Amino acid sequence: MRCDGMTSTTKEFREFLLKQNAFALAIGVIIGAAIGKVVSGIVEDVLMPVIGLVLPGGEWRAAQLTLSGQNAIKYGDLAGRVIDFFVIALVVFLLAKAFLEKPAPAPATKSCPQCLETIPASARKCRACASPVV
């Protein structure tokens, strides 16, 4: 025996998921997390070892300017984070460029000489003022 309250709540919840695109958002978050792991793997395992050949040796990420006691400006860590950001941004850009569709070119248009309405380039008559267009 089913309770009518539970059935209506289940139905409302299902409608919420579909109408508010919550389910699509959840799928996007899951796929985004998976792509983040792939990008991190590419950066850490493929690109950073190659970049490490160009960067100075040693513990340059631990470089700091000591002010007093434990206070220090950790410029090496900041530089490392900036380099990481640019490498990750480059990889994301290249992946997006490789896998996402290019937008379709905008249809060719021209202006009507009489009313200046934008019309398709192949039009012979203006749809706004009905004047012939050459």
C-alpha positions in Angstrom: 0.0 0.0 0.0 1.5 3.4 -1.1 0.9 6.6 0.6 -0.4 9.4 -1.6 1.8 12.0 0.1 4.9 10.0 -0.8 3.8 9.6 -4.4 3.1 13.3 -4.8 6.5 14.2 -3.2 8.3 11.8 -5.5 6.5 13.2 -8.5 7.3 16.8 -7.4 11.0 15.9 -6.8 11.2 14.3 -10.3 9.6 17.4 -11.9 12.0 19.6 -10.0 15.0 17.6 -11.3 13.8 17.9 -14.8 12.5 21.5 -14.8 15.3 23.1 -13.0 18.0 21.2 -14.9 19.4 20.0 -11.6 20.1 16.5 -13.1 21.9 18.1 -16.1 23.9 20.2 -13.7 24.9 17.2 -11.6 26.0 15.4 -14.8 28.1 18.4 -15.7 29.7 18.6 -12.3 30.6 14.9 -12.5 32.0 15.1 -16.0 33.9 18.3 -15.1 35.6 16.5 -12.1 36.6 13.7 -14.4 38.0 16.1 -17.0 39.8 18.0 -14.2 41.6 14.7 -13.3 42.6 14.1 -16.9 43.9 17.7 -17.3 45.8 17.4 -14.0 47.4 14.1 -15.2 48.4 15.6 -18.5 50.0 18.6 -16.8 51.7 16.8 -13.9 52.8 13.7 -15.8 53.6 15.0 -19.3 54.1 18.7 -19.4 55.7 19.6 -16.1 58.6 17.2 -16.4 59.4 18.8 -19.8 59.0 22.3 -18.3 61.2 21.2 -15.4 64.0 20.9 -17.8 63.8 24.6 -18.6 63.3 25.8 -15.1 66.2 26.3 -12.7 67.2 23.2 -10.7 66.8 22.8 -6.9 63.9 23.7 -4.7 63.0 27.0 -6.4 59.4 26.7 -5.3 60.6 27.0 -1.7 62.4 30.3 -2.4 61.4 33.1 0.0 62.3 36.4 1.4 62.4 36.2 5.2 61.0 39.3 6.9 61.3 38.3 10.6 61.0 35.0 12.4 58.4 32.9 10.6 57.1 35.7 8.4 58.3 35.4 4.9 57.3 36.3 1.4 57.2 33.0 -0.5 57.8 34.2 -4.0 58.9 30.8 -5.2 55.6 29.2 -4.3 53.7 32.0 -6.0 55.8 31.7 -9.2 55.1 27.9 -9.2 51.4 28.5 -8.9 51.4 31.0 -11.7 53.3 28.6 -13.9 50.9 25.8 -13.0 47.9 28.0 -13.8 49.2 29.0 -17.2 50.1 25.4 -18.1 46.6 24.1 -17.0 44.9 27.0 -18.8 46.8 26.2 -22.0 45.9 22.5 -21.8 42.2 23.3 -21.2 42.2 25.7 -24.1 43.8 23.2 -26.4 41.4 20.4 -25.4 38.4 22.7 -25.8 39.7 23.8 -29.2 40.2 20.2 -30.3 36.9 18.8 -29.1 34.3 21.6 -29.2 32.4 22.5 -32.3 33.3 25.6 -34.1 30.3 28.0 -34.2 28.6 28.3 -37.6 29.4 31.5 -39.5 26.8 34.2 -39.2 24.5 34.3 -42.2 25.4 36.9 -44.8 23.2 40.0 -44.5 22.8 43.4 -46.0 20.8 46.6 -45.3 17.7 47.7 -47.2 18.5 51.0 -48.9 15.0 52.3 -48.1 14.4 51.5 -44.4 17.8 50.2 -43.4 16.3 46.9 -42.1 18.8 44.0 -42.0 17.8 41.4 -44.5 19.5 38.2 -45.9 22.1 38.9 -48.6 20.2 36.9 -51.2 16.9 38.7 -50.7 15.4 40.6 -53.6 12.6 42.3 -51.6 12.7 43.8 -48.1 10.5 42.1 -45.7 9.9 45.3 -43.7 9.0 47.8 -46.4 8.5 45.6 -49.4 10.8 47.7 -51.6 12.9 45.9 -54.2 16.5 45.3 -53.2 19.3 45.1 -55.8 
